[in-house]
Amino acid sequence: MSETTSRVLQLLGLLQGRRVWTGEELADRLGVTTRSVRRDVERLRDLGYPVHASKGHGGGYQLSAGTALPPLLLDPDEAVAMAVCLRLAAGGSIAGVGESALRALSKLDQVMPARLRSQVSAVHDTTVTLTSNHSDSPVEPDVLMTLARASRDHEHVSAGYVDIRGTATQRRLEPYQLVTTGRRWYLMAYDRDREDWRSLRLDRMADVRALGSTFAPREAPDAATYVRRSISSSPYRYTARVRYRATPDQIAQVFSPASVDIEPDGVDACIVTTGADDPERMVLYLGMPGYDFEVLSPPEVVEAVTVVTDRLRRAVAPT
């Protein structure tokens, strides 16, 4: 392969990997002049790739969307990663993606060298899924893609949202990060009307629209931690803080990461935060790990410990 051909393919890979590049950025990445970049862009256009160029602030080179776009250029690592993800997506939590993923996987498999197909098979054959990926509340692909692009490009979004109590609201959002638990998708966003951060379930969102205007990113909390804490506490009537005489790793072996928040608390101890609507059921749940624990708050759950303890005591020593 000639140096020019190799560089053109590298240019195509860069354009496929990001929305907009300036000529100076491409020249720096390719180690050539901006004049050479312009020539290579023309070569891509001659091959049928619709490369759009715009001038001024925010301008640059980008691949235009369209049905005539030629196949993606993938290096071996990218091809293996895509094939593995397509296999996982065949049983995923995105509405209608299973069948589409299988079709895409079959097309990719036809053009993959035998060496790469064997790597994909090795990953698939040696992987065990502990829980089903199927969801009773799948997300529409258009919603997922709109939020993913808006998060990447820092673009304002509007959406209808129905909370756990069935209350419908209209949200004006600054989307930051998508988070998935395997069964459900969440968006961490800044709510412009409430002037605070929110964790929103994608399956409860409707009429999601990117507005075209952009926002300056704020200092944001860690998305995974924020969503996990929201899942474990905010939807419930009671939020409990409990100190276990066990390490975070020991407690994490028992509780699902999506249902509790775990913080270290000195040597061989940790604080667990979780939520429930019924204090007595929560007490039974908190006893699952098999380690000594102390309920720090709230008073309703502290009182429920006494109620449940007395009931269990009567079960083995009836009065």
Helices and strands as residue ranges (DSSP letters): H 3-17, H 23-30, H 34-46, E 51-54, E 60-63, H 76-89, H 97-111, H 114-125, H 141-153, E 155-162, E 168-180, E 185-191, E 196-201, G 202-204, E 205-214, H 223-233, E 238-244, H 248-252, E 261-264, E 270-276, H 279-286, E 293-297, H 299-316
